[in-house]
């Protein structure tokens, strides 16, 4: 059996103009992942293309190597990028405001609570494929992309390989959902609870791999035991 570790990136710069980079706390989380990395005995390391994903693996590998542990050079895997959250908000917010006038307040007096409610409402509509926009990745396309990337990683692995992928909450939710065969909307819903820098572990049979229950198992989900209490965050 091979092992696939799915690691969510560290905390991004939520609320800032440039969201797609690690916060100070996110950098500390990434270094904590590096301490775990130093003990994990990995055969291959992958990361998504987003800045927060790349910075997470960068800090983690740097930390592991500073502890004297040789870590394979990470491979960038475009399929591990997150769902198109900002594109959804930009294109679907006018429709949301048209259907519920309270969200018009976001233009004049936005609050974090109202913004969260707007995002989760839009995300729910998108995940159920009720709302979609030409040129913005649809939920089926997102799931197929992530599945294709994980397929490629697992099929290239040797027997008993140990692999880590730094990605985002959405792709981790997809992987867990595919393991259990749940609907796409539930995959996206699962991703909402995934903590920053958490680790989810799957076991797989690399020979003749597919997404059948006898070929893939969820061992642990959303683990943060490698993080001190002050570094536990959900966003």
C-alpha positions in Angstrom: 0.0 0.0 0.0 1.2 3.5 -0.8 0.5 6.6 1.3 -0.7 10.0 0.1 -0.6 12.9 2.4 -2.7 15.9 1.4 -1.5 19.1 3.2 -3.5 22.3 3.2 -1.4 25.4 2.7 -0.7 27.7 5.7 -2.9 30.7 6.6 -3.2 33.1 3.7 -3.4 36.9 4.0 -7.2 37.0 4.5 -8.7 40.5 4.2 -5.7 42.0 2.4 -5.5 43.1 -1.2 -3.0 40.4 -2.0 -4.7 37.4 -0.4 -2.6 34.8 -2.2 0.5 34.8 0.1 1.1 33.4 3.6 0.5 35.6 6.6 3.1 35.6 9.4 1.2 32.9 11.1 0.9 30.9 7.8 4.7 31.0 7.5 5.0 29.6 11.1 2.5 26.9 10.2 4.5 26.0 7.1 7.7 25.6 9.2 5.8 23.3 11.5 4.8 21.3 8.5 8.5 21.2 7.7 9.3 19.6 11.0 6.7 16.9 10.2 8.2 16.6 6.7 11.6 15.8 8.3 10.1 12.7 9.9 7.8 11.6 7.2 10.3 9.6 5.0 8.7 10.8 1.7 9.5 9.6 -1.8 8.0 12.5 -3.7 6.6 15.9 -2.9 4.1 18.0 -5.0 2.5 21.4 -4.6 -0.1 23.4 -6.4 0.8 26.5 -8.4 -0.7 29.2 -6.2 1.6 31.4 -4.3 0.3 30.3 -0.9 0.8 26.7 -1.9 4.3 27.3 -3.2 5.3 29.3 -0.2 4.1 26.6 2.1 6.1 23.9 0.5 9.1 26.3 0.2 9.2 27.0 4.0 8.5 23.4 4.8 11.3 22.0 2.7 13.7 24.7 3.9 12.9 23.7 7.5 13.3 20.0 6.9 16.6 20.5 5.2 17.8 22.8 8.0 17.2 19.8 10.3 19.6 17.7 8.1 17.0 15.7 6.2 17.2 15.3 2.5 13.8 16.1 0.9 13.0 15.6 -2.8 12.7 18.7 -4.9 9.0 19.6 -5.0 7.1 19.2 -8.3 4.5 21.8 -9.2 1.1 20.2 -10.2 -1.3 22.7 -11.7 -4.3 20.4 -11.0 -3.9 21.1 -7.3 -5.0 24.7 -7.5 -8.1 25.8 -5.6 -11.5 26.3 -7.1 -12.0 29.8 -8.6 -13.4 31.6 -5.6 -12.5 35.1 -6.6 -13.9 34.7 -10.1 -17.1 33.3 -8.6 -17.5 36.3 -6.3 -16.7 38.8 -9.1 -19.2 37.4 -11.6 -21.9 36.1 -9.3 -22.2 38.9 -6.7 -24.5 41.0 -8.8 -26.9 38.1 -9.1 -26.8 37.5 -5.4 -27.6 41.1 -4.7 -30.5 41.0 -7.1 -31.9 38.0 -5.3 -31.3 39.2 -1.7 -31.1 43.0 -1.2 -29.2 42.7 2.2 -26.0 41.8 0.3 -26.1 45.3 -1.3 -24.6 46.5 2.0 -21.3 44.9 0.9 -20.8 47.9 -1.5 -21.3 50.6 1.2 -20.7 49.0 4.6 -19.2 45.5 4.3 -18.7 43.4 7.4 -16.7 40.1 7.6 -19.8 38.3 8.7 -21.9 39.5 5.7 -19.0 38.8 3.3 -18.7 35.2 4.7 -22.4 34.7 4.2 -22.2 36.0 0.7 -19.3 33.8 -0.2 -20.8 30.6 1.3 -24.1 31.3 -0.5 -22.4 31.7 -3.8 -20.1 28.7 -3.1 -23.2 26.6 -2.4 -24.9 27.6 -5.6 -21.7 26.9 -7.6 -21.1 23.6 -5.9 -24.7 22.4 -6.8 -24.1 23.7 -10.4 -27.1 26.0 -10.0 -25.1 29.1 -10.9 -22.3 29.1 -13.5 -20.6 31.6 -15.8 -19.0 31.1 -19.1 -15.2 31.1 -18.6 -15.3 30.3 -14.9 -14.5 26.7 -14.0 -17.7 24.7 -13.1 -17.8 22.3 -10.2 -17.7 19.2 -12.5 -14.6 20.6 -14.2 -13.0 21.3 -10.9 -13.6 17.8 -9.6 -12.3 16.3 -12.8 -9.2 18.4 -12.7 -8.3 17.5 -9.1 -9.1 13.8 -9.8 -6.8 13.8 -12.9 -4.0 15.3 -10.9 -4.2 12.8 -8.1 -4.5 10.0 -10.6 -1.3 11.2 -12.2 0.5 11.3 -8.9 -0.6 7.9 -7.7 -0.1 6.1 -11.0 3.5 7.3 -11.2 4.3 6.1 -7.7 6.1 3.0 -6.9 4.8 0.2 -4.7 4.6 1.4 -1.1 5.5 5.0 -2.0 5.0 7.8 0.4 3.9 11.0 -1.3 2.9 14.5 0.0 0.9 17.1 -1.9 0.5 20.7 -0.6 -2.8 22.0 -1.9 -5.9 23.8 -0.7 -9.1 22.9 1.1 -11.1 22.4 -2.1 -8.9 19.7 -3.6 -8.6 17.9 -0.3 -12.4 17.9 0.0 -12.6 16.4 -3.5 -10.1 13.6 -2.7 -12.0 12.7 0.5 -15.3 12.9 -1.4 -14.0 10.6 -4.2 -12.9 8.1 -1.6 -16.5 7.8 -0.4 -18.3 8.5 -3.6 -20.3 11.5 -2.3 -21.9 14.1 -4.5 -19.8 17.1 -5.7 -21.6 19.6 -3.6 -20.8 17.5 -0.5 -17.1 17.4 -1.5 -17.1 21.2 -1.5 -19.0 21.4 1.7 -16.4 19.1 3.3 -13.6 21.5 2.3 -15.0 24.3 4.5 -13.9 22.6 7.7 -10.4 21.9 6.7 -7.8 23.7 8.8 -4.7 25.5 7.6 -1.6 23.3 7.4 -3.7 20.3 8.3 -2.7 16.8 7.0 -5.1 14.2 5.6 -3.8 10.7 5.0 -5.0 8.3 2.3 -3.7 4.8 1.6 -3.8 3.4 -2.0 -3.0 0.5 -4.1 -0.8 1.9 -6.9 -1.1 -1.2 -9.1 -4.2 -0.8 -11.1 -5.3 2.2 -9.1 -8.8 3.5 -9.4 -11.2 5.2 -7.0 -12.9 2.0 -5.8 -13.2 1.3 -2.0 -10.8 -1.7 -2.2 -8.1 0.5 -3.8 -8.3 3.6 -1.6 -8.9 4.3 2.1 -9.1 7.4 4.3 -6.8 6.9 7.3 -6.9 10.3 8.9 -8.6 13.6 8.1 -7.7 17.3 9.0 -5.0 16.4 11.5 -3.2 19.3 13.2 -1.3 17.5 15.9 2.0 18.8 14.5 0.8 22.4 15.2 1.0 24.1 18.6 -2.4 25.4 19.8 -1.7 29.0 18.8 -1.1 27.9 15.2 -4.5 26.2 14.8 -6.6 28.3 12.3 -9.4 27.6 9.9 -8.7 30.5 7.6 
